[in-house]
Amino acid sequence: MGLRNFFQNIFFKEMDGFSTTSNPVIEASILYKEFAIQTCISLITNALCMSEFDTYRSGEKVKENSYYAFNIEPNVNQNASEFWSQAITNLIYTNECLIVQLQGGFYVADYFTHNEKVFYPDTYTNVVVRGYPLTDTFQESDVFYFKLNNGNIKALLDSLYKDYSNVLGVAMDAYSRLNAEKGILHVNGTVPLNGPIREAFDKLMNNDFKTFFNSNNAVLPLQNGYKYEPLSKLTGVKQSSTSRDIKAIIDDIFEFASIAIHVPKGVFKGDIVDAEHQTNNFLMFTVNPIAKIIKNEINRKYYKKNNVLAGTFLKIDTSKIANVNITTLSNAADVLFRAGVNTINDNLELLGREPINEEWANKHYVTKNYQSIVDMGGGEIDGTENNGSTN
């Protein structure tokens, strides 16, 4: 959804069962709610787009058609970033997402009917893709169907914000009242009920004062017999209110969305305090669970049981999301390499660099300090090569 369409949906369409143009307080509440949800979705989709959909064949990492489809071009009209952004948006907004395969490409369904069964595979009908209705009936084995486990988040937020909009309205009204200009007009004598003097008085009260109060810089001419004094001058008390109460309520609305979607508050607001800890929580509690839902569904439908058990499967690598200092990463890479955990190409991948097309770059090495006490000589150590090791 583009930014222009997003705000058009906010202000010019009926949402959540009521018209947004009838009540400015409700309109503002919907705007803040949608902004909070869109921010959370953007954070999650941006993180997943930084992930790598790794594909394996017989235990070896390979780059084949499925790798290209999931990482670069799932269909002729979308790149992977647009595709997964649409999928995650549907998943969070409606608690479910359907992906169908058509003419060699993968497409996210705008709308569909899920026909649930008990002892037979589910079916999917009334599928609409990019506004185009399909007449096909899709079997469970032919689609990717993702579903969150915590209920319809947006429906829960809608119910919450319908009530919370009243609180926001009270704060806005209080702010308007306390910051409004109030005063007393002293009239020397009485104003007649009709006639030119009455018409001039009505114009002063209904038009001139209104223009005067709504202007940043203005002068109000008063005829003889009229004297205006601000109420604050008479009472000695300046009645005013800041927008902090309104901001606090808006912060609550943002916090509700971040809690519901499991996005840490610090990540949502872009806090730099303890950013590493916040990012780790974001990966652990937000991104990784969604990545696992996607991975499991693709593996069981696209690769299937026998292939997965034989080492042919998909794995979503979310480790590239967090920016790691190269000095810190080099120390970890050194330990992983000399312990025989990583190859040289594995470490190059950690650094975001291209692998070396050499056989020795894909071999595992261990230092002599990690050598088995059974074999203190050279050659093989528990099946792992020891050539090229260091002391």
C-alpha positions in Angstrom: 0.0 0.0 0.0 1.5 3.4 -1.0 1.6 6.3 1.4 -0.9 8.3 -0.7 -3.4 5.4 -0.7 -2.8 4.8 3.0 -3.9 8.3 3.9 -6.8 8.2 1.4 -8.0 5.0 3.1 -7.8 6.8 6.5 -9.7 9.9 5.6 -12.0 9.1 2.7 -13.2 5.6 3.3 -15.4 4.0 5.8 -13.3 1.9 8.2 -14.0 -0.3 11.1 -17.8 0.1 10.7 -18.1 3.8 10.8 -17.3 6.8 8.7 -14.1 8.6 9.4 -15.4 11.9 8.2 -18.1 12.2 10.8 -16.0 12.6 13.9 -12.6 14.2 14.0 -11.6 12.5 17.2 -12.4 9.0 15.8 -10.6 10.1 12.6 -7.5 11.0 14.6 -7.7 7.7 16.6 -7.8 5.7 13.4 -4.9 7.6 12.0 -2.7 6.9 15.0 -3.7 3.3 15.1 -3.1 2.7 11.4 0.2 4.6 11.7 1.3 2.3 14.6 0.3 -0.9 12.8 2.0 0.2 9.5 5.1 1.1 11.4 5.3 -2.4 13.0 4.6 -4.1 9.7 7.3 -2.0 8.0 9.9 -3.0 10.7 9.1 -6.7 10.4 9.0 -6.7 6.6 12.3 -4.7 6.3 13.9 -7.2 8.7 12.6 -10.2 6.7 13.8 -8.6 3.5 17.3 -8.5 5.0 17.1 -12.2 5.7 18.3 -14.9 3.3 16.1 -17.7 2.1 18.8 -20.4 1.9 18.0 -23.6 -0.1 19.7 -26.9 0.5 20.0 -30.1 -1.5 21.2 -33.3 0.2 22.6 -31.1 3.0 24.6 -28.8 0.7 23.6 -25.2 0.2 22.7 -24.5 -3.4 21.2 -21.7 -5.5 18.5 -23.1 -7.7 15.1 -21.9 -9.0 13.5 -21.9 -5.6 16.3 -19.7 -4.2 15.8 -17.2 -7.0 12.1 -17.2 -6.5 12.1 -16.7 -2.7 14.9 -14.2 -2.6 14.6 -12.1 -5.9 11.6 -12.7 -8.1 8.6 -14.7 -6.9 6.5 -13.6 -9.9 6.8 -11.5 -13.1 5.3 -8.4 -11.4 6.9 -8.3 -8.0 10.4 -8.5 -6.5 10.9 -10.4 -3.3 10.8 -7.3 -1.1 7.3 -6.3 -2.4 6.1 -9.9 -2.3 7.0 -10.6 1.3 5.9 -7.1 2.4 2.4 -7.9 1.0 2.4 -11.3 2.6 3.4 -10.0 6.1 0.9 -7.2 5.8 -1.9 -9.6 5.1 -0.7 -11.9 7.9 -0.7 -9.2 10.5 -3.9 -7.4 9.4 -6.1 -10.5 9.0 -4.1 -13.2 11.0 -3.7 -15.3 7.8 -2.1 -15.2 4.4 -2.5 -17.3 1.3 0.1 -17.8 -1.4 -0.8 -19.6 -4.6 1.4 -20.8 -7.5 0.3 -19.8 -11.0 2.2 -20.2 -14.2 5.4 -20.8 -12.4 5.2 -17.8 -10.1 4.0 -17.3 -6.5 1.2 -14.8 -5.8 -0.2 -13.4 -2.6 -4.0 -13.6 -2.5 -5.9 -10.4 -1.8 -9.0 -12.4 -0.7 -10.0 -16.0 -0.4 -12.4 -18.4 1.2 -10.9 -21.1 3.5 -13.0 -24.2 3.5 -11.9 -26.1 6.6 -12.3 -29.9 6.8 -11.5 -32.5 9.5 -10.3 -35.7 7.9 -9.7 -34.4 4.4 -7.4 -31.6 3.1 -8.8 -28.1 3.2 -9.7 -26.3 0.0 -9.5 -22.6 -1.0 -12.0 -20.9 -3.2 -13.0 -17.4 -4.3 -9.4 -16.5 -4.6 -8.6 -13.0 -5.8 -5.0 -12.1 -6.9 -4.1 -8.5 -7.8 -7.8 -7.7 -8.1 -8.4 -10.6 -10.5 -10.9 -13.3 -9.4 -9.8 -16.9 -10.0 -12.3 -19.7 -10.6 -9.9 -22.4 -9.5 -10.4 -24.5 -6.4 -7.0 -24.8 -4.7 -6.1 -27.9 -2.6 -4.2 -27.6 0.7 -1.1 -29.2 -0.9 -1.0 -26.7 -3.7 -0.8 -23.5 -1.6 1.2 -21.9 1.2 -1.2 -20.9 4.0 0.3 -18.9 6.9 -1.6 -18.2 10.1 -0.5 -16.5 13.3 -1.2 -18.1 16.6 -2.3 -15.1 18.7 -5.7 -14.3 17.1 -6.7 -11.5 14.8 -4.4 -8.7 16.0 -6.1 -5.9 14.0 -9.5 -6.9 15.2 -8.3 -6.8 18.8 -6.8 -3.4 18.3 -9.9 -2.1 16.6 -12.0 -3.0 19.6 -9.5 -1.4 22.0 -9.2 1.8 20.0 -12.9 2.3 19.6 -13.1 2.7 23.4 -9.8 4.5 23.6 -10.9 7.2 21.1 -13.2 8.5 23.8 -10.2 9.1 26.1 -8.4 10.8 23.3 -11.5 13.0 22.7 -11.6 14.1 26.3 -8.0 15.1 26.2 -8.4 17.0 22.9 -11.5 18.8 24.3 -9.7 19.7 27.5 -6.7 21.1 25.5 -9.0 23.1 23.3 -11.0 24.6 26.2 -8.0 25.5 28.3 -6.1 27.1 25.5 -9.1 28.9 24.0 -9.3 32.7 24.3 -11.8 33.9 26.9 -12.7 37.3 27.9 -15.4 39.8 29.0 -16.9 42.5 26.8 -18.0 45.6 28.8 -20.9 47.4 27.2 -21.8 50.9 28.3 -25.5 50.8 28.3 -27.8 48.2 26.7 -28.0 46.7 23.3 -31.3 47.1 21.5 -33.2 44.0 20.4 -33.2 45.1 16.7 -32.1 47.9 14.4 -28.7 48.9 13.0 -27.0 49.0 16.4 -28.1 45.4 17.1 -26.9 44.3 13.7 -23.5 45.9 14.3 -23.3 44.2 17.7 -24.2 40.8 16.2 -21.5 41.2 13.6 -19.0 42.1 16.3 -19.8 39.0 18.3 -20.2 36.5 15.6 -17.7 37.6 12.9 -15.2 40.2 14.2 -14.3 38.4 17.4 -14.0 35.1 15.7 -11.7 36.5 13.1 -9.7 38.2 15.8 -9.3 35.0 17.9 -8.4 32.8 14.9 -5.7 35.2 13.5 -2.0 35.1 14.5 -1.7 38.9 14.2 -4.9 41.1 14.3 -6.4 44.3 15.5 -10.0 44.5 16.8 -11.5 48.0 16.4 -14.1 48.7 19.1 -16.7 51.5 19.1 -17.2 53.9 22.0 -19.0 52.1 24.8 -17.3 48.7 24.2 -14.3 47.5 26.2 -12.8 44.0 25.9 -10.6 42.4 28.7 -9.1 38.9 28.5 -10.2 36.7 31.4 -6.6 36.0 32.4 -6.1 39.7 33.0 -9.1 39.9 35.3 -8.3 36.7 37.3 -4.5 37.0 37.2 -4.4 33.3 36.1 -3.3 32.2 32.7 -5.5 29.2 31.8 -3.5 27.0 29.4 -2.7 23.5 28.8 0.1 21.7 26.9 -0.3 18.9 24.5 1.6 16.5 26.7 -1.6 14.7 27.8 -2.6 14.1 24.2 0.9 12.9 23.4 0.8 10.5 26.3 -2.4 9.0 25.0 -1.0 8.7 21.5 2.1 7.0 23.0 -0.3 4.6 24.7 -1.9 3.8 21.3 1.6 3.2 19.8 2.5 1.0 22.7 -0.7 -1.1 22.4 0.2 -1.9 18.8 3.9 -2.7 19.6 2.8 -5.0 22.4 0.2 -6.7 20.3 2.5 -7.4 17.4 5.5 -8.2 19.7 7.7 -5.3 18.5 9.9 -4.0 21.4 9.0 -0.4 22.3 12.5 0.7 21.8 12.7 -0.7 18.3 9.3 0.9 17.5 10.4 4.4 18.6 13.9 4.0 17.3 15.6 4.4 20.7 19.4 4.2 20.6 19.7 3.2 24.3 20.6 -0.4 24.5 19.9 -0.8 20.8 21.7 -4.2 20.6 19.5 -5.7 23.3 16.4 -4.3 21.8 17.4 -5.7 18.4 18.0 -9.1 19.8 14.6 -9.1 21.4 13.0 -8.0 18.1 14.7 -10.9 16.3 13.8 -13.5 19.0 10.2 -12.6 19.7 9.0 -11.0 16.5 11.0 -11.9 13.4 12.1 -15.4 14.1 8.6 -16.8 15.0 7.2 -15.4 11.7 10.2 -16.7 9.8 9.6 -20.1 11.3 5.9 -20.1 10.3 7.0 -19.3 6.7 9.8 -21.8 6.7 7.8 -24.7 8.0 4.9 -24.1 5.6 7.3 -24.0 2.6 9.2 -27.1 3.7 6.1 -29.2 4.2 4.3 -28.1 1.0 7.1 -27.3 -1.5 9.9 -29.7 -0.5 7.7 -32.3 1.3 8.6 -34.8 4.0 11.0 -37.2 2.2 13.1 -34.4 0.7 13.3 -32.6 4.0 14.4 -35.7 5.9 17.0 -36.3 3.1 18.5 -32.8 3.6 16.7 -30.9 0.8 14.9 -28.0 2.4 14.6 -24.2 2.9 16.1 -22.3 5.8 15.6 -18.6 6.6 18.8 -17.0 7.9 17.9 -14.0 10.0 21.4 -13.5 11.3 22.2 -10.8 8.7 19.5 -8.5 10.1 21.6 -7.2 13.0 24.6 -5.0 12.1 27.6 -6.5 13.8 30.9 -4.6 14.2 33.4 -6.3 12.0 36.0 -6.4 14.8 33.6 -8.3 17.0 32.6 -10.5 14.2 36.2 -11.3 13.3 36.9 -12.7 16.8 33.9 -14.9 16.6 34.8 -16.0 13.0 38.3 -17.0 14.2 36.9 -19.1 17.0 34.4 -20.8 14.8 37.0 -21.5 12.1 39.7 -23.0 14.3 37.1 -25.1 16.2 36.1 -26.7 12.9 32.6 -25.2 13.0 32.9 -22.9 10.0 34.7 -23.1 6.7 36.4 -20.1 5.1 33.4 -19.6 2.9 31.1 -19.8 5.9 33.1 -16.9 7.5 33.1 -14.9 4.3 29.3 -15.3 4.2 29.1 -13.9 7.8 31.0 -10.9 6.5 28.6 -10.5 3.6 31.3 -11.3 1.0 31.2 -13.7 -1.9 32.5 -17.2 -1.4 35.7 -18.5 -2.9 35.3 -21.1 -5.7 38.0 -23.4 -4.3 37.7 -26.8 -2.8 39.9 -25.9 0.2 37.6 -23.0 1.1 34.7 -25.4 1.8 36.7 -27.7 4.1 36.7 -27.7 7.9 39.9 -27.3 9.8 40.7 -27.6 13.5 43.8 -26.4 15.4 46.0 -28.9 17.2 44.7 -27.5 20.6 41.4 -29.1 19.8 43.0 -32.4 18.6 41.6 -35.6 20.0 43.9 -37.3 22.5 43.3 -40.6 20.7 45.2 -39.3 17.7 48.1 -37.1 18.5 49.6 -37.5 15.0 48.7 -35.8 11.8 46.1 -36.8 9.3 42.5 -37.2 10.1 41.1 -36.2 13.5 37.7 -37.8 14.1 37.0 -37.6 10.4 38.0 -33.9 10.2 41.1 -32.9 8.2 43.9 -31.4 10.2 46.0 -30.1 7.4 46.6 -26.4 7.5 46.0 -26.2 11.2 47.7 -23.8 13.5 49.2 -24.1 17.0 
